Amino acid sequence: MSESRKRAVSIRINTGDVAKVKRLAQRLGVRDSDIVRFALKSMLQRLVPLTDPDVRGRNLVPVFVESGVELLRYFDLDAARLESIINDSTGSERRVEREDIALLALTGAQDSYAALKLSELNHQDEPSIRNGELSSSLRRYLYEKYVYRSGNGSAQHD
C-alpha cells in the first residue's frame, strides 16, 4: 500500500477526549479528523525509533527519556518489559544498564525513590532532586551516559 493512500480506521475514545478534539478543531478551523491525524503523526514521530527493530540499546534512550513516563504509565510497562524492549539482541557495548532501566521505570511510578537512586548514582549525600527536577536530572544523567560521549573535553553525539 502506498504511503499517500489513506485508509479509514475506527478508534474508540472517551467522550471527554471527543469533546476536546471538537474544541481544538473548532478553534483551529479544521476538521476533527485533522486533529486526530495530527495527534497520531506527532506520536509516531516521537516514537519512530521503536518502529525499527534494528534500533536497540543506547539508541533507544532518547525515546524513553523524552516519552518514557507517558509510555510507561499508559502501557503499564515495568522494568522487565522495558529492559526487554531496549536490550534484547543488543551487544554489550550498546546495552543500557539494568539499574538505569529501573530508574526510567521508577520515574513513572515512584518519583521519590527514583530521586534517591539518582542521587546515589550522582554521588550526592542527600536526594536534593525535587519532583519537577527529576525528569531533567534523569534526562541529563542518561544522555551523558548513553547518548553523548566525552571526547577531548567536549560532548559528542554518539
N, C-alpha and C positions, 0 to 999 in steps of 0.2 A: 504494500500500500504506500502510495506516495505521501511525502510529508505535507504537501499542500492540500491533500484531500481532507475533508472534515467528516467526522462521524458523530452521530448523536449518541450520547450516553445518558443513562439515568442515574441520579445520585439521590440519596436521602440525606436531608439536612433538617435540623430542628427549626421550628417556627421563628425563634428569635434570630437565627442566622439568616433566614429568608428575609426577614424584615430589614436586617442590616444591609443585605445585598441590595434590596429595593431602594433603601435610603441613599446608599452610595451611588447607585445607578442614576437615581433622580438628581442628586446633587451634581454629578459629573455630566449629566445629559447624555448618558449612554444606555445601552440595553443591559438588563440583568445578566444575560449570558456573557456580555463583555467583562463584567466584574468577575464572574466565575472563571472565565478563561484566563484573565489576568492573575487571579489568585493561584490557579493551577500552574501557569507558566512560571510565576515567581517562585513557588515552592520547588518546582522541578529544577529551576536554575540553581537554587541554593543546594540542592541535593544531587546534582548531576554526577559527581564522582561516585556516588553509590550505585548508579546505573551501569557502571563499567566494572565488570568482575575482575579486571586486572589491577584496579586501584585498590591497594590494601595497605595495612600498617600505617606508618607515619604520614603517608599521603592522605589518609582519611582524618587526621587530627583536625584540620581546619573545619571540616564539615561538622564534626561533633562539638567543637569548641563554639562555633557560631550558632548552630541549631540544636545542639545536644540536649539542653534542658527541655525544650519543646518536644523533640523527638522522643526522649526518654519517658517523659510524662504521658504523652499522647499514646504511644505504642507500648507503654509499660515495659520498657527494656531494662533488664537487670544487668549487673556487671558481667555475668557469664555470657549472656547473649551478646552484649556489646563487644566483649573480647573475641567472640566467635566472628562477628561481623568485621571487626578491624583486623584481627591477626591470623585468621585461617589461611593456610597456604602461603604464609609470609616468611621470608628468610630472616634470620636472626638480626641482620643489620637494619632491617626495616620495621621490626616489631615495636609495638608500644608496650611498655612495661605494665604488668598486671596491676600494680599499685596505682599507676596513673589512670588506667581504665576505671578502676574502682573509684578514684576521685571524680572522674566525669560522671559516673553513675550516681555517686552520692550527692552531687550538686543538685540533681533533680529531686532528691528525697530529703536529705538531711543536711541543710546548709551549715549548721554549726559544727557537725562532725567533720564535714569536708574542710571547713576553715581550720580546724585543729590539725588535721592531717597535712594540709597545705603549709601551715605554719611550721610544722615539724620538718617538712621537706625543704623549706627555705631557711632552716636553722634559726627560727625565731623562738625566743623564750616563751612568749605568750601569743595566743591567737589574736593578733591585732586586726584581723580581717573582719569587717562587718558584712552583713548580707549584701549590700549594694556593691561592695568592693570585691566580693568573692569571684564573680564571673570575670572581672577584668584581671584580677590577680591570677586566677587559674588560666585564663587565656594567655597572659604573659609567660607564665611558667611553662605551659605546654608548647607554645610557639617557640620559645627559646630552646627548649629541649629537643623538639622533634621537627620543627619546620626550618628554623634558622640555625646555621652553624657558625661558630666564630672562626673567622679566618683572618689573620693579621690584625686582630683587634676590632674588626667590624663584623656586623651580622651580614650573612649572605643567605639568599634564598636557596634552599636545597634543590 
